[in-house]
Amino acid sequence: IAWQTPLPGRGLSSPLVIGERVFITAASTSDQSRLHIICLNSTDGSIRWSREFWATGRTVCHEKTCNAAPTPASDGAHIYALFSSNDLICLDLEGNLKWFRGLMQDYPNASNSLGLASSPVITAGTLVVQIENDSDSFAMGIELKSGANRWKIPRTKRANWTSPVILKDGVVALQGSAGVAGIDAATGKELWSFGDGASTIPSSSPSKDGSTLYIPSNGITVIKPRADNNTPEVLWQQAQLRPGTASPLVHGNKLFIINRAGVLNAANRENGERLWRIRLEGPFSGSPVTTGNFLYIASERKGLLQCVDLRGDEGKVVGTIDLGETILGTAALSSDALYIRSDRSLWKIAEKK
């Protein structure tokens, strides 16, 4: 552990690393109405600046999640932080407020009783936000400079906690209960759709390899959009590879799936054939990350960070760190370091300089 810094309130969002800055969001007070955006120094964990705002939308969440569930996005010059209360905040890297939108002021029914968790993404100069629920369900493209709508499209009226995935520059994949759709990020136009249903679980968003999408649908379904057809090609489907909360992960020539029992499955990414599986110490709410030949995942209840060596005929747990706090989010990797958070702490795991 290179450093550990205490955090205010609660949060499930992942750290966002830009150069020597690490950004994190949190929500405090008993009703989670105080919104925090914090910038830390990556070298020592000291706080560069911290900004606080009052929520303007609904802050009620399931007890397991919280208002600071979505992970911020950045274009390299600004931070765009979305909260479950549908408050969307743009700051520059020094913490100066550029604009603030209370989306529930514009769309009062855009919420659910369990809270929202979808994280925004940026492509084609557009911030793509997925706000799906049982009432006013939609996705929208937002202009980066002003925060104004570029487009807004209706989505299936059902609670959904998955996040958009950038398929290629200017195209995002939106996953929901009805399936997955490819959307032109500049206009909101639907380019193609896969309509065989998909997971709506918070972390279990699709993963990609080039233009190929690995979708949590009927186990795992792998699709590839066609240039001349609005129906993507289904490459393969494997019912035995059924993710739990964690998203599927493509790394090298393998696909990694963690199921509800905490078993890590490695499969051939070309055909879904299972190559090996090992049991980890779970349960897990966040998703695994990889670098080089190693996979990292932290358990939910005990905060046990586990390192799996992916070389050889079978994966092997080769290192653990007991962080001792509940961890529900996904770690970030940057410059030979792992950044991971709980409600109470942000850690940097790295060789000490």
C-alpha positions as CSV (number, residue, x, y, z in Angstrom):
1,I,0.0,0.0,0.0
2,A,1.6,3.3,-1.1
3,W,-0.9,5.4,0.7
4,Q,-4.4,5.5,2.2
5,T,-6.6,8.6,2.3
6,P,-9.9,8.9,4.3
7,L,-13.0,9.9,2.3
8,P,-16.2,11.7,3.4
9,G,-19.6,10.0,3.2
10,R,-20.3,7.1,0.9
11,G,-19.3,6.2,-2.6
12,L,-19.2,3.4,-5.1
13,S,-17.7,5.3,-8.0
14,S,-14.4,4.3,-9.4
15,P,-11.3,6.6,-9.1
16,L,-10.5,8.6,-12.3
17,V,-6.8,9.2,-12.9
18,I,-5.5,12.1,-15.1
19,G,-1.8,12.6,-15.0
20,E,-0.8,13.2,-11.3
21,R,-4.4,13.8,-10.3
22,V,-6.9,11.3,-8.9
23,F,-10.6,12.3,-8.9
24,I,-13.3,10.6,-6.8
25,T,-16.9,11.4,-5.8
26,A,-18.8,10.8,-2.6
27,A,-22.1,11.7,-0.9
28,S,-22.5,12.7,2.8
29,T,-25.2,13.7,5.3
30,S,-27.9,11.3,6.5
31,D,-29.9,11.7,3.3
32,Q,-26.8,11.8,1.0
33,S,-27.8,15.3,-0.2
34,R,-24.2,16.7,0.1
35,L,-22.3,15.9,-3.1
36,H,-18.4,15.8,-3.0
37,I,-15.9,15.9,-5.9
38,I,-12.4,15.5,-4.6
39,C,-9.0,15.8,-6.4
40,L,-6.0,14.1,-4.8
41,N,-2.3,13.9,-5.6
42,S,-1.4,10.5,-7.0
43,T,2.0,10.6,-5.5
44,D,1.1,10.9,-1.8
45,G,-2.7,10.9,-1.6
46,S,-2.9,14.5,-0.3
47,I,-6.0,16.4,-1.3
48,R,-5.4,19.1,-3.9
49,W,-9.0,20.5,-3.7
50,S,-12.5,19.4,-2.7
51,R,-15.8,20.9,-3.9
52,E,-19.2,20.3,-2.4
53,F,-22.7,20.8,-3.8
54,W,-26.3,20.3,-2.6
55,A,-28.3,17.6,-4.5
56,T,-31.3,19.0,-6.3
57,G,-32.9,15.6,-7.1
58,R,-34.1,12.5,-5.3
59,T,-31.4,11.0,-3.1
60,V,-33.2,7.8,-1.9
61,C,-31.2,4.7,-2.7
62,H,-31.2,1.0,-1.8
63,E,-29.1,0.6,1.4
64,K,-26.3,-1.2,-0.6
65,T,-25.8,1.6,-3.0
66,C,-25.6,5.4,-2.6
67,N,-25.9,8.7,-4.4
68,A,-22.2,8.7,-5.5
69,A,-22.5,5.5,-7.5
70,P,-21.7,6.6,-11.1
71,T,-18.0,7.1,-12.1
72,P,-17.1,10.5,-13.5
73,A,-15.9,11.0,-17.1
74,S,-13.3,13.4,-18.5
75,D,-12.2,14.9,-21.8
76,G,-8.7,15.6,-20.3
77,A,-9.6,19.2,-19.5
78,H,-12.8,18.8,-17.4
79,I,-14.5,16.4,-15.1
80,Y,-18.2,15.5,-15.6
81,A,-19.6,14.0,-12.5
82,L,-23.1,12.4,-12.4
83,F,-24.8,11.4,-9.2
84,S,-27.8,9.2,-8.6
85,S,-29.9,12.3,-7.8
86,N,-29.4,13.1,-11.5
87,D,-27.2,16.1,-10.7
88,L,-24.6,16.5,-13.4
89,I,-21.6,18.8,-12.6
90,C,-18.8,20.0,-14.8
91,L,-15.6,21.3,-13.3
92,D,-12.2,22.0,-14.8
93,L,-9.2,20.2,-13.4
94,E,-8.6,22.9,-10.9
95,G,-12.1,22.5,-9.4
96,N,-13.7,25.6,-11.0
97,L,-17.4,25.1,-11.8
98,K,-18.2,25.4,-15.5
99,W,-21.9,24.3,-15.3
100,F,-24.4,22.4,-13.2
101,R,-27.5,20.6,-14.4
102,G,-30.2,19.2,-12.1
103,L,-31.7,16.8,-14.6
104,M,-34.6,16.0,-12.3
105,Q,-35.6,19.6,-12.5
106,D,-36.1,19.1,-16.2
107,Y,-37.4,15.5,-16.0
108,P,-39.0,15.0,-12.5
109,N,-39.9,11.3,-13.1
110,A,-36.4,10.3,-14.1
111,S,-35.6,8.2,-11.0
112,N,-36.4,5.0,-9.2
113,S,-36.7,4.0,-5.5
114,L,-33.4,2.0,-5.6
115,G,-31.1,4.7,-7.0
116,L,-29.3,5.1,-10.3
117,A,-25.7,4.0,-11.1
118,S,-25.0,4.4,-14.8
119,S,-21.7,6.1,-15.6
120,P,-21.5,8.6,-18.4
121,V,-18.9,8.4,-21.3
122,I,-17.5,10.9,-23.7
123,T,-17.1,10.4,-27.5
124,A,-17.5,12.6,-30.6
125,G,-17.4,15.7,-28.3
126,T,-20.6,14.5,-26.6
127,L,-21.3,13.3,-23.0
128,V,-23.6,10.3,-23.3
129,V,-25.8,9.7,-20.2
130,Q,-28.1,6.7,-19.7
131,I,-31.0,7.5,-17.4
132,E,-33.2,4.4,-17.4
133,N,-36.0,3.7,-14.9
134,D,-39.7,2.6,-14.6
135,S,-41.1,6.0,-15.5
136,D,-39.3,8.6,-17.6
137,S,-36.6,6.4,-19.2
138,F,-34.2,7.9,-21.7
139,A,-30.6,8.4,-22.9
140,M,-29.2,11.7,-23.9
141,G,-26.2,13.4,-25.5
142,I,-25.0,16.5,-23.8
143,E,-22.8,19.3,-25.2
144,L,-19.5,19.4,-23.3
145,K,-19.0,23.1,-23.2
146,S,-22.5,24.3,-22.2
147,G,-24.2,21.2,-20.7
148,A,-27.2,21.7,-23.1
149,N,-28.9,18.7,-24.7
150,R,-27.8,17.6,-28.2
151,W,-30.3,14.9,-28.3
152,K,-32.6,12.8,-26.1
153,I,-34.1,9.4,-27.0
154,P,-36.7,7.2,-25.2
155,R,-35.5,4.0,-23.7
156,T,-37.3,0.9,-22.2
157,K,-39.3,1.8,-19.1
158,R,-37.5,-0.5,-16.7
159,A,-34.9,0.1,-14.0
160,N,-31.4,-0.4,-15.4
161,W,-28.0,0.3,-13.8
162,T,-25.6,-0.6,-16.7
163,S,-23.3,2.0,-18.4
164,P,-22.8,3.0,-22.0
165,V,-19.8,1.5,-23.8
166,I,-17.8,3.3,-26.5
167,L,-17.8,0.8,-29.4
168,K,-15.7,3.0,-31.6
169,D,-15.2,6.8,-32.0
170,G,-18.6,8.4,-32.2
171,V,-20.6,5.1,-31.5
172,V,-21.8,3.9,-28.1
173,A,-23.6,0.7,-27.2
174,L,-26.5,1.1,-24.7
175,Q,-27.5,-2.1,-22.8
176,G,-30.9,-2.6,-21.2
177,S,-33.5,-5.2,-20.5
178,A,-34.6,-5.3,-24.1
179,G,-31.1,-5.9,-25.4
180,V,-28.3,-3.6,-26.8
181,A,-28.5,-0.8,-29.3
182,G,-25.7,1.0,-31.2
183,I,-26.2,4.8,-31.1
184,D,-24.5,7.6,-33.1
185,A,-23.2,9.7,-30.2
186,A,-23.4,13.0,-32.2
187,T,-27.1,12.7,-33.2
188,G,-28.7,10.0,-31.0
189,K,-29.6,8.0,-34.2
190,E,-30.0,4.2,-33.7
191,L,-27.5,2.4,-36.0
192,W,-28.3,-1.2,-35.1
193,S,-30.0,-3.2,-32.4
194,F,-29.8,-6.6,-30.7
195,G,-33.2,-7.5,-29.2
196,D,-32.7,-10.7,-27.3
197,G,-32.6,-9.1,-23.8
198,A,-29.6,-8.3,-21.6
199,S,-28.7,-7.8,-17.9
200,T,-29.6,-4.7,-16.1
201,I,-27.3,-5.4,-13.1
202,P,-25.2,-2.4,-12.0
203,S,-21.7,-3.5,-13.0
204,S,-22.6,-6.1,-15.6
205,S,-22.2,-3.9,-18.7
206,P,-21.0,-5.2,-22.1
207,S,-17.3,-5.5,-22.8
208,K,-15.7,-5.0,-26.1
209,D,-12.8,-6.2,-28.3
210,G,-12.5,-3.9,-31.3
211,S,-16.0,-3.9,-32.7
212,T,-17.0,-7.1,-31.0
213,L,-19.3,-6.9,-28.0
214,Y,-19.5,-9.5,-25.2
215,I,-23.0,-9.1,-23.7
216,P,-24.4,-10.5,-20.4
217,S,-27.4,-12.0,-22.3
218,N,-28.5,-15.7,-22.0
219,G,-25.2,-16.3,-20.3
220,I,-22.8,-14.6,-22.7
221,T,-23.7,-13.6,-26.2
222,V,-21.1,-12.2,-28.5
223,I,-22.2,-9.9,-31.4
224,K,-20.5,-8.0,-34.1
225,P,-22.3,-5.1,-35.9
226,R,-22.5,-5.3,-39.7
227,A,-21.8,-2.2,-41.8
228,D,-24.7,-2.9,-44.2
229,N,-27.3,-4.2,-41.8
230,N,-29.1,-3.0,-38.7
231,T,-29.0,-6.5,-37.2
232,P,-25.6,-7.5,-35.8
233,E,-24.1,-10.9,-36.4
234,V,-24.2,-13.3,-33.4
235,L,-20.8,-14.9,-33.3
236,W,-21.5,-17.3,-30.4
237,Q,-23.5,-17.8,-27.2
238,Q,-22.6,-19.7,-24.1
239,A,-25.2,-20.2,-21.4
240,Q,-22.7,-21.7,-18.9
241,L,-20.8,-18.4,-18.8
242,R,-23.3,-16.4,-16.7
243,P,-21.8,-13.3,-15.0
244,G,-22.8,-12.3,-11.6
245,T,-22.6,-8.6,-10.8
246,A,-19.2,-8.1,-12.4
247,S,-18.8,-7.2,-16.1
248,P,-17.2,-9.7,-18.4
249,L,-13.5,-8.9,-19.2
250,V,-11.6,-9.5,-22.4
251,H,-7.9,-9.8,-22.0
252,G,-5.5,-11.4,-24.5
253,N,-7.1,-14.4,-26.2
254,K,-9.4,-15.0,-23.2
255,L,-12.7,-13.9,-21.8
256,F,-13.0,-13.8,-18.0
257,I,-16.3,-14.1,-16.1
258,I,-17.0,-14.1,-12.4
259,N,-20.3,-15.8,-11.6
260,R,-22.6,-15.3,-8.6
261,A,-20.7,-18.0,-6.6
262,G,-17.4,-16.1,-6.9
263,V,-15.9,-18.5,-9.4
264,L,-13.6,-17.0,-12.0
265,N,-14.1,-18.6,-15.4
266,A,-11.6,-18.3,-18.3
267,A,-12.9,-19.0,-21.7
268,N,-11.6,-18.9,-25.3
269,R,-12.8,-15.5,-26.6
270,E,-13.3,-16.9,-30.1
271,N,-15.8,-19.6,-29.3
272,G,-16.7,-19.5,-25.5
273,E,-15.1,-22.8,-24.7
274,R,-14.3,-22.8,-21.0
275,L,-10.5,-23.3,-20.4
276,W,-10.4,-23.3,-16.6
277,R,-12.1,-22.0,-13.5
278,I,-11.0,-21.2,-9.9
279,R,-12.9,-20.1,-6.8
280,L,-12.1,-16.8,-5.4
281,E,-13.1,-15.4,-2.0
282,G,-16.2,-13.3,-2.7
283,P,-18.9,-12.1,-3.0
284,F,-18.1,-9.4,-5.6
285,S,-19.9,-6.2,-6.6
286,G,-17.2,-4.5,-8.6
287,S,-15.6,-5.8,-11.8
288,P,-12.1,-7.2,-12.3
289,V,-9.3,-5.3,-14.0
290,T,-6.2,-6.7,-15.6
291,T,-2.7,-5.5,-16.5
292,G,0.0,-7.7,-18.0
293,N,-0.5,-11.2,-16.8
294,F,-2.5,-10.4,-13.7
295,L,-6.1,-9.9,-12.7
296,Y,-7.2,-7.9,-9.7
297,I,-10.5,-8.0,-7.8
298,A,-11.6,-7.0,-4.3
299,S,-14.3,-8.9,-2.4
300,E,-17.3,-7.0,-1.2
301,R,-17.7,-7.7,2.5
302,K,-14.1,-8.2,3.7
303,G,-12.3,-6.0,1.2
304,L,-9.9,-8.7,0.3
305,L,-7.9,-7.6,-2.7
306,Q,-6.9,-10.7,-4.7
307,C,-4.2,-10.9,-7.4
308,V,-4.6,-13.8,-9.9
309,D,-1.7,-14.9,-12.1
310,L,-3.3,-15.7,-15.5
311,R,-0.3,-17.5,-16.9
312,G,-0.1,-21.3,-17.2
313,D,-2.9,-23.8,-17.7
314,E,-4.9,-22.5,-14.8
315,G,-5.2,-19.2,-12.9
316,K,-3.7,-19.0,-9.5
317,V,-4.1,-16.5,-6.6
318,V,-0.6,-15.3,-6.0
319,G,-1.2,-12.4,-3.6
320,T,-3.8,-10.8,-1.3
321,I,-4.2,-7.6,0.7
322,D,-6.8,-7.5,3.5
323,L,-8.1,-3.9,3.2
324,G,-10.6,-4.5,6.0
325,E,-13.4,-2.4,4.6
326,T,-16.5,-3.0,2.4
327,I,-15.6,-2.5,-1.3
328,L,-18.4,-2.3,-3.9
329,G,-16.7,-0.5,-6.7
330,T,-14.2,-1.3,-9.5
331,A,-10.5,-0.4,-9.2
332,A,-8.6,1.9,-11.6
333,L,-5.2,1.2,-13.1
334,S,-2.7,3.9,-14.0
335,S,1.1,4.1,-14.3
336,D,1.9,0.8,-12.5
337,A,-0.5,1.5,-9.7
338,L,-4.0,0.3,-8.6
339,Y,-6.4,2.7,-7.1
340,I,-9.4,1.3,-5.2
341,R,-12.0,2.8,-2.8
342,S,-14.4,1.9,-0.1
343,D,-16.9,4.2,1.6
344,R,-14.2,5.3,4.0
345,S,-10.9,5.2,2.1
346,L,-9.1,5.6,-1.1
347,W,-5.9,3.4,-1.5
348,K,-3.1,3.4,-3.9
349,I,-1.5,0.0,-4.3
350,A,2.0,0.3,-5.9
351,E,5.7,-0.1,-5.3
352,K,6.7,2.7,-3.0
353,K,9.1,5.2,-4.7
